[in-house]
Amino acid sequence: MEAVTGSKKRWRTFRVFSVLSLLAATVITIVLLSFWLWIKILGPPPLSIPQSTLYYAADGSIIGESNSGEKRYWISLDEVPSHVSEAIIAIEDRTFYNHHGFDLKRIAGAMAANVKAMGKVQGASTITQQYARNLFLTLDKTWSRKLLEAFYTIRLEVNYDKDEILEGYINTISFGHGAYGIEAASQFYYGKSAKELTLAESAMLAGIPKGPGIYSPLISEEKAKSRQRLVLGAMEKTGAISPEEANAASLEQLSFIGKHPHHQAEMAPYFYDTVKKELKDKAGLDNRSIALGGLRVYTALDVEQQEIAEEAVSGTISETSDIQAGFAAMDPETGYVTALVGGRNYHDSSFNRATQAVRQPGSTIKPLLYYAALEHGFTPSTILRSEPTTFRFSDGQPEYTPHNYNNQYANAEVTMAQALALSDNVYAVKTHLFLGQNVLVDTIRKLGISTKMKEVPSLALGTSGVKPIELLNAYSIIANGGKKVEPVFIIRVEDFRGKVIYEAPKIKEQVLEPEIAFVLSHMMTGMFDEKLNGYATVTGESMVNQMSREYAGKSGSTNSDSWMAGFTPKLASIVWTGYDKGKEISLTEDKLYAKNIWIRFMERALEGQDEKEHAFSPPARVIAVPIDPFNGKKATNSCPFFRLTYFVKGTEPAEFCTDHLHKLDKEPILHHKEKKKRWWQRIF
């Protein structure tokens, strides 16, 4: 009876224990499931950590970097050689791909070893735990930090796959000397990208994170070498490499650089500043994202052109002069700003005279005026009288008397082509007033210039200020046949994972008539053509002997500003020189700085390039006619010389020149060739 009673008690106890166990298991399961669901609801933890933002030139070279003093460059796992990740896994966490964030066997072993040694001699942190610590936690050793580490470890494991975790780890781990991540470490220790690391180099780097202050080869090469052999041995045990490969790698002699690349903008500091401003204004990024977002900013800077521009400015202006300079170059087809100089010395003044200064453009505004004139019925042969003139107005405006340079006037009728080449101010003001003072303002706006313009007679002579970069953009639109462009400093921006977050907009808008734009471009070559030298010198005469190809251009000057701007169809550039405070430019040599900088830049930048690619090609509806440059009529054999001039078809002059007739032959000259001989003349 007692045996039966005892059996029942045991059965009852067993049933209670089973129910309690099942209940406990259910509770634990519910808790774990709830915790897992909570982790999923929380979603993936943010992986944003401060990373260095890099700035690239058009050729892929790095021109600058922003960071918080820590070098961090993200590189995808696919770009890293396999022996890098194999070395790190072998020495840090061999069961990485098999556990779920915690290696229980390793934890137990570490605890036993620590108890035996009566101190911490062995760690058990997995790669995921270390990554969680790198991302979210400080290095203090409190229990609360340990619990948070476990929490973030689980969140990482639940929401990211193993390759994503490994990629994050190798990009955030410290390798000492301010280098975080494998790319920064490779650049610092070896002066090359992590993509190029050898097995020996990878094993050396993989050993450093254990104690960067101990195992850095720059601190102790002996300890670093010993640690490298340990890593190679671990790789051999995991089967990642053979004993022969391990031995060969351990014997390889390594050399170390110990220098971080691109601490700051190493060149083009004014360009670099402009790019950072555009990241805010155009890409909509905040200061922290720009400085520490790990961005890859791809700019339009042409390194070779930038060097030429800087040398042209420094080599032209006298070291003893206080005159400043602003320079910019642009591809007319794309709007890409390929070179920029905002001043003579960035450390003395970071004010960017190419993009920020508003100065009177003088006669460089005239091509914009003459485009408007061509659009309203003028042609290169349109004649107006050049003589001292006072303009009086009936609406209360004060009278206005423009003056030509050195008070040189034709006191006769001149063509628009000649007026542009000689920079005749009287012709310009007459044209401006004939069109209506609002027409030039409208044309200026059409060409992308946003600075405020006054509708006054002197606007034709450039008395309203303009930024050099805006005027260069206007010239680029003329150069490309009238297609709208805007100055592009940033081609695109990528985040640290390579996703494009900003790209320069592609503008497809025709704002000028291409035929008229070409006619104007060809008229602008006249400033270098001495055939147009009548009562004054063509304004480009001082540059002619330095030219190896055809350019379109226009110079300009005021009492305190000197300008030169011009282009080929593939390259446009502009130079402003003057004093910051508007002091008068008095020396003749100082007035030539802008022209000399411009021609020296253009010649060197285009040296060795195919002239055909930079030649001006007329559109289909444009015709070339030999013109007597002084009266604008069709040239004949009697004319001492002629200039081939382009017109929109149907606007070319019909009248032949009769000013030089010494014979009855009125047949026009055909291009530059002699008149074709009759067949009997060729026989005899």
VOVEXLO-214454 format. One line per 3 residues: their letters; for each residue x, z, y of C-alpha. Coordinates in steps of 0.25 Angstrom, whole numbers, plus 5000, padded with zeros to 4 digits. Example, Ala and Ser with C-alpha at 12.3 -4.5 7.8 and 13.67 -1.06 7.14 Angstrom:
as	5049,5031,4982; 5055,5029,4996
//
This chain:
mea	5000,5000,5000; 5011,5004,5009; 5018,4990,5006
vtg	5006,4983,5010; 5004,4990,5023; 5019,4988,5026
skk	5017,4973,5023; 5005,4972,5032; 5013,4979,5043
rwr	5024,4970,5042; 5015,4958,5042; 5008,4963,5054
tfr	5021,4966,5061; 5026,4952,5057; 5013,4946,5063
vfs	5014,4953,5076; 5029,4949,5077; 5025,4935,5074
vls	5014,4935,5084; 5023,4941,5095; 5034,4931,5091
lla	5024,4920,5093; 5019,4926,5105; 5033,4928,5111
atv	5037,4914,5106; 5025,4908,5113; 5028,4916,5126
iti	5042,4911,5126; 5038,4897,5123; 5028,4898,5135
vll	5038,4904,5144; 5048,4893,5140; 5038,4882,5141
sfw	5033,4888,5155; 5048,4889,5159; 5050,4875,5155
lwi	5038,4870,5162; 5042,4878,5174; 5056,4871,5174
kil	5049,4857,5172; 5040,4860,5184; 5051,4865,5192
gpp	5057,4851,5189; 5072,4848,5190; 5080,4856,5199
pls	5086,4849,5211; 5100,4844,5208; 5104,4842,5223
ipq	5117,4848,5226; 5127,4845,5237; 5134,4833,5235
stl	5144,4824,5243; 5137,4812,5250; 5146,4800,5250
yya	5147,4788,5259; 5151,4775,5254; 5156,4762,5261
adg	5151,4748,5258; 5163,4747,5248; 5159,4760,5240
sii	5171,4768,5246; 5167,4782,5251; 5168,4784,5266
ges	5163,4798,5267; 5157,4810,5261; 5149,4822,5265
nsg	5148,4835,5257; 5148,4851,5258; 5163,4852,5255
ekr	5160,4850,5240; 5162,4836,5234; 5150,4832,5225
ywi	5148,4818,5221; 5137,4814,5210; 5141,4805,5199
sld	5131,4801,5188; 5134,4804,5174; 5134,4790,5170
evp	5146,4788,5180; 5154,4799,5174; 5164,4795,5162
shv	5159,4801,5149; 5171,4810,5147; 5168,4817,5160
sea	5154,4822,5155; 5160,4824,5141; 5172,4833,5146
iia	5162,4841,5154; 5152,4843,5143; 5164,4846,5133
ied	5170,4857,5142; 5157,4863,5148; 5145,4861,5139
rtf	5147,4854,5125; 5132,4856,5121; 5127,4851,5135
ynh	5118,4841,5129; 5113,4850,5118; 5108,4862,5125
hgf	5097,4865,5135; 5105,4871,5146; 5111,4883,5139
dlk	5121,4883,5127; 5116,4896,5120; 5128,4895,5110
ria	5138,4894,5121; 5131,4905,5129; 5132,4915,5116
gam	5147,4911,5114; 5150,4914,5129; 5143,4927,5128
aan	5151,4931,5116; 5164,4927,5122; 5161,4934,5135
vka	5157,4947,5128; 5170,4947,5119; 5179,4944,5131
mgk	5171,4955,5140; 5170,4944,5151; 5165,4930,5154
vqg	5175,4921,5147; 5166,4910,5143; 5154,4903,5150
ast	5142,4896,5143; 5136,4888,5155; 5131,4874,5151
itq	5133,4862,5160; 5118,4864,5164; 5120,4878,5168
qya	5132,4874,5176; 5125,4863,5183; 5113,4872,5186
rnl	5124,4882,5192; 5130,4871,5200; 5117,4866,5206
flt	5109,4879,5209; 5117,4891,5208; 5128,4899,5213
ldk	5140,4904,5205; 5136,4919,5205; 5135,4926,5192
tws	5122,4934,5193; 5110,4934,5183; 5101,4927,5193
rkl	5110,4916,5194; 5112,4915,5179; 5096,4914,5177
lea	5095,4903,5188; 5106,4896,5181; 5098,4896,5168
fyt	5085,4892,5176; 5092,4880,5182; 5099,4876,5169
irl	5085,4875,5162; 5079,4867,5174; 5091,4857,5173
evn	5090,4856,5158; 5075,4854,5158; 5074,4844,5170
ydk	5087,4836,5168; 5094,4829,5156; 5108,4832,5151
dei	5115,4820,5158; 5108,4824,5171; 5113,4838,5170
leg	5127,4834,5166; 5128,4824,5178; 5124,4835,5187
yin	5134,4845,5181; 5146,4835,5182; 5142,4832,5197
tis	5141,4847,5201; 5152,4855,5194; 5163,4860,5202
fgh	5177,4854,5199; 5184,4862,5210; 5190,4858,5224
gay	5176,4855,5229; 5173,4844,5219; 5159,4845,5213
gie	5156,4835,5202; 5164,4826,5193; 5165,4815,5204
aas	5170,4824,5215; 5180,4830,5205; 5185,4817,5200
qfy	5187,4812,5215; 5194,4825,5219; 5203,4826,5207
ygk	5206,4812,5203; 5201,4804,5216; 5192,4795,5208
sak	5177,4794,5203; 5173,4802,5191; 5169,4788,5185
elt	5184,4786,5183; 5188,4799,5176; 5196,4798,5164
lae	5195,4808,5152; 5207,4816,5156; 5201,4817,5171
sam	5187,4821,5166; 5192,4832,5157; 5201,4838,5168
lag	5189,4838,5177; 5179,4844,5167; 5188,4856,5165
ipk	5188,4859,5180; 5174,4865,5182; 5177,4877,5173
gpg	5186,4882,5184; 5189,4873,5195; 5198,4883,5201
iys	5206,4884,5188; 5205,4870,5181; 5207,4861,5193
pli	5219,4853,5191; 5223,4854,5206; 5223,4869,5204
see	5229,4870,5190; 5233,4857,5183; 5237,4865,5170
kak	5224,4872,5169; 5216,4860,5172; 5224,4852,5161
srq	5221,4863,5151; 5207,4863,5154; 5207,4848,5153
rlv	5212,4849,5139; 5201,4859,5136; 5191,4849,5141
lga	5197,4837,5132; 5197,4846,5120; 5182,4850,5122
mek	5179,4835,5123; 5187,4832,5111; 5178,4843,5103
tga	5165,4837,5108; 5170,4823,5103; 5170,4817,5117
isp	5184,4813,5116; 5194,4811,5105; 5207,4820,5103
eea	5215,4808,5107; 5207,4806,5120; 5208,4821,5123
naa	5223,4821,5121; 5225,4808,5130; 5217,4814,5141
sle	5224,4827,5141; 5238,4820,5142; 5233,4811,5154
qls	5240,4814,5167; 5230,4817,5178; 5232,4816,5193
fig	5223,4824,5203; 5219,4820,5218; 5213,4833,5223
khp	5206,4826,5235; 5192,4824,5238; 5188,4810,5243
hhq	5181,4807,5256; 5180,4820,5262; 5173,4814,5274
aem	5170,4800,5281; 5184,4795,5279; 5181,4782,5287
apy	5170,4777,5297; 5166,4791,5302; 5156,4785,5312
fyd	5150,4777,5301; 5149,4789,5292; 5142,4797,5302
tvk	5132,4785,5305; 5129,4785,5290; 5126,4800,5289
kel	5117,4798,5301; 5110,4786,5294; 5108,4795,5282
kdk	5099,4804,5290; 5092,4793,5299; 5090,4782,5289
agl	5091,4788,5275; 5083,4801,5279; 5093,4810,5273
dnr	5096,4825,5278; 5109,4830,5281; 5111,4838,5268
sia	5107,4826,5259; 5117,4818,5267; 5129,4828,5266
lgg	5127,4834,5252; 5117,4825,5245; 5127,4817,5237
lrv	5123,4804,5243; 5130,4791,5242; 5129,4784,5255
yta	5133,4769,5254; 5136,4764,5268; 5139,4750,5274
ldv	5153,4753,5279; 5163,4743,5276; 5176,4751,5275
eqq	5185,4739,5278; 5177,4735,5291; 5177,4750,5295
eia	5192,4751,5294; 5193,4738,5302; 5184,4743,5313
eea	5191,4757,5314; 5204,4750,5315; 5199,4740,5325
vsg	5194,4751,5334; 5206,4760,5333; 5216,4748,5334
tis	5209,4742,5346; 5206,4753,5356; 5218,4760,5362
ets	5221,4774,5357; 5222,4778,5372; 5208,4773,5375
diq	5196,4782,5376; 5187,4770,5373; 5178,4772,5361
agf	5172,4761,5351; 5160,4759,5343; 5161,4749,5331
aam	5151,4744,5321; 5151,4732,5311; 5139,4727,5303
dpe	5135,4717,5292; 5124,4709,5300; 5117,4705,5287
tgy	5115,4719,5282; 5117,4728,5294; 5127,4736,5286
vta	5137,4743,5296; 5150,4740,5290; 5159,4748,5300
lvg	5157,4758,5311; 5167,4764,5321; 5160,4774,5331
grn	5172,4778,5339; 5187,4778,5339; 5188,4792,5333
yhd	5178,4799,5325; 5184,4813,5326; 5185,4812,5341
ssf	5170,4807,5342; 5160,4805,5331; 5150,4798,5341
nra	5147,4785,5335; 5148,4774,5346; 5144,4763,5336
tqa	5131,4769,5333; 5128,4780,5343; 5133,4775,5357
vrq	5124,4767,5366; 5132,4758,5375; 5129,4746,5384
pgs	5131,4734,5375; 5134,4724,5387; 5134,4710,5383
tik	5133,4712,5368; 5118,4713,5371; 5118,4698,5375
pll	5117,4692,5361; 5104,4699,5360; 5099,4694,5373
yya	5103,4680,5369; 5096,4681,5356; 5083,4684,5364
ale	5086,4672,5373; 5088,4663,5361; 5075,4668,5356
hgf	5068,4665,5369; 5073,4650,5370; 5087,4651,5375
tps	5098,4644,5368; 5113,4645,5368; 5113,4633,5378
til	5103,4640,5388; 5109,4640,5402; 5108,4650,5413
rse	5116,4651,5426; 5127,4661,5426; 5130,4666,5440
ptt	5130,4679,5448; 5115,4683,5448; 5106,4694,5453
frf	5093,4696,5446; 5082,4702,5455; 5068,4707,5449
sdg	5054,4707,5455; 5050,4720,5447; 5059,4730,5454
qpe	5071,4729,5445; 5084,4730,5453; 5091,4717,5454
ytp	5102,4714,5444; 5115,4707,5445; 5123,4705,5432
hny	5138,4701,5432; 5146,4693,5422; 5159,4699,5417
nnq	5170,4697,5429; 5159,4691,5437; 5161,4677,5430
yan	5149,4668,5431; 5147,4653,5427; 5139,4651,5440
aev	5133,4640,5431; 5124,4639,5419; 5129,4644,5406
tma	5123,4644,5392; 5119,4656,5384; 5130,4653,5374
qal	5140,4654,5385; 5133,4666,5392; 5134,4674,5379
als	5149,4670,5376; 5153,4673,5391; 5143,4685,5392
dnv	5137,4680,5404; 5128,4692,5410; 5120,4683,5420
yav	5116,4674,5409; 5112,4686,5400; 5104,4693,5411
kth	5097,4680,5415; 5093,4678,5400; 5088,4692,5399
lfl	5079,4691,5411; 5074,4677,5407; 5070,4683,5393
gqn	5064,4696,5399; 5071,4709,5398; 5062,4714,5386
vlv	5067,4702,5377; 5081,4708,5376; 5076,4722,5373
dti	5067,4716,5362; 5078,4708,5356; 5087,4720,5356
rkl	5077,4728,5349; 5075,4717,5339; 5090,4718,5336
gis	5089,4732,5332; 5094,4739,5345; 5086,4752,5348
tkm	5093,4758,5360; 5085,4757,5373; 5086,4744,5381
kev	5082,4743,5396; 5075,4730,5400; 5084,4727,5412
psl	5092,4715,5416; 5105,4721,5412; 5101,4723,5397
alg	5106,4709,5395; 5120,4714,5398; 5118,4726,5389
tsg	5116,4737,5398; 5107,4745,5388; 5115,4753,5378
vkp	5115,4750,5363; 5122,4756,5351; 5133,4747,5345
iel	5127,4748,5331; 5114,4742,5336; 5120,4731,5344
lna	5128,4727,5331; 5115,4727,5323; 5109,4717,5333
ysi	5121,4708,5332; 5120,4709,5317; 5106,4704,5318
ian	5111,4692,5326; 5122,4690,5316; 5113,4690,5303
ggk	5103,4680,5309; 5093,4690,5314; 5090,4698,5302
kve	5087,4713,5306; 5098,4723,5301; 5101,4737,5305
pvf	5114,4745,5304; 5116,4750,5290; 5126,4761,5288
iir	5120,4766,5274; 5117,4755,5264; 5111,4766,5254
ved	5111,4780,5250; 5111,4786,5236; 5109,4800,5231
frg	5119,4807,5222; 5112,4800,5210; 5113,4786,5215
kvi	5098,4785,5220; 5097,4777,5232; 5090,4785,5243
yea	5092,4776,5255; 5095,4761,5257; 5097,4753,5269
pki	5084,4745,5272; 5085,4730,5270; 5079,4724,5283
keq	5074,4710,5282; 5069,4706,5296; 5073,4694,5304
vle	5073,4699,5319; 5080,4687,5325; 5078,4672,5323
pei	5090,4668,5314; 5093,4655,5322; 5093,4662,5335
afv	5102,4673,5330; 5112,4662,5325; 5112,4655,5338
lsh	5115,4668,5345; 5126,4672,5335; 5133,4658,5338
mmt	5131,4660,5353; 5139,4674,5351; 5151,4667,5345
gmf	5152,4661,5359; 5159,4673,5364; 5172,4669,5356
dek	5171,4654,5360; 5179,4650,5372; 5171,4637,5373
lng	5160,4645,5380; 5171,4650,5390; 5166,4645,5404
yat	5166,4654,5416; 5170,4666,5408; 5178,4670,5395
vtg	5170,4671,5382; 5169,4686,5379; 5176,4685,5366
esm	5188,4677,5371; 5197,4689,5368; 5193,4689,5353
vnq	5194,4674,5350; 5209,4674,5346; 5206,4686,5336
msr	5194,4678,5329; 5195,4671,5316; 5180,4668,5314
eya	5168,4666,5322; 5160,4678,5328; 5148,4680,5336
gks	5149,4691,5346; 5147,4697,5360; 5155,4707,5368
gst	5149,4716,5379; 5154,4725,5389; 5150,4735,5400
nsd	5158,4744,5409; 5159,4754,5398; 5157,4746,5385
swm	5164,4735,5378; 5157,4728,5366; 5159,4718,5355
agf	5150,4714,5345; 5149,4702,5335; 5147,4697,5321
tpk	5149,4686,5310; 5137,4685,5301; 5143,4695,5292
las	5149,4705,5301; 5145,4711,5315; 5152,4721,5323
ivw	5152,4728,5336; 5161,4736,5345; 5159,4745,5357
tgy	5170,4751,5365; 5169,4760,5377; 5170,4774,5382
dkg	5160,4784,5377; 5157,4789,5391; 5155,4775,5397
kei	5168,4774,5405; 5171,4760,5410; 5180,4752,5402
slt	5190,4747,5412; 5202,4741,5404; 5201,4727,5399
edk	5208,4730,5386; 5197,4741,5384; 5186,4731,5385
lya	5192,4722,5374; 5192,4733,5364; 5178,4730,5358
kni	5181,4715,5356; 5194,4718,5350; 5189,4728,5340
wir	5177,4719,5337; 5186,4706,5334; 5196,4714,5326
fme	5186,4721,5317; 5178,4707,5315; 5191,4700,5311
ral	5197,4710,5302; 5183,4713,5295; 5181,4698,5292
egq	5195,4695,5289; 5196,4687,5276; 5181,4685,5275
dek	5175,4671,5273; 5172,4665,5287; 5160,4657,5281
eha	5153,4671,5278; 5154,4675,5292; 5151,4662,5299
fsp	5138,4660,5307; 5129,4650,5299; 5117,4644,5307
par	5103,4645,5302; 5096,4632,5299; 5088,4631,5312
via	5101,4632,5321; 5109,4619,5326; 5123,4618,5331
vpi	5125,4610,5344; 5138,4607,5351; 5135,4613,5365
dpf	5143,4612,5378; 5145,4627,5380; 5144,4627,5395
ngk	5131,4619,5397; 5124,4621,5384; 5121,4606,5381
kat	5125,4598,5369; 5140,4595,5370; 5145,4580,5370
nsc	5158,4574,5368; 5161,4575,5382; 5160,4591,5382
pff	5174,4597,5382; 5169,4606,5371; 5157,4611,5365
rlt	5152,4623,5357; 5143,4622,5345; 5131,4630,5348
yfv	5119,4634,5339; 5104,4632,5343; 5091,4635,5336
kgt	5087,4620,5332; 5079,4615,5343; 5085,4623,5354
epa	5098,4615,5355; 5101,4608,5369; 5097,4594,5369
efc	5105,4590,5381; 5120,4585,5380; 5131,4590,5389
tdh	5134,4580,5400; 5143,4589,5408; 5156,4582,5402
lhk	5152,4568,5401; 5164,4558,5402; 5157,4548,5393
ldk	5143,4544,5389; 5144,4549,5375; 5134,4561,5375
epi	5134,4563,5360; 5136,4577,5356; 5148,4583,5349
lhh	5146,4585,5334; 5151,4599,5331; 5166,4599,5332
kek	5169,4586,5325; 5173,4573,5332; 5162,4563,5334
kkr	5161,4554,5321; 5168,4541,5322; 5161,4527,5320
wwq	5164,4520,5307; 5173,4509,5314; 5180,4520,5321
rif	5184,4527,5308; 5189,4513,5303; 5198,4510,5314
//
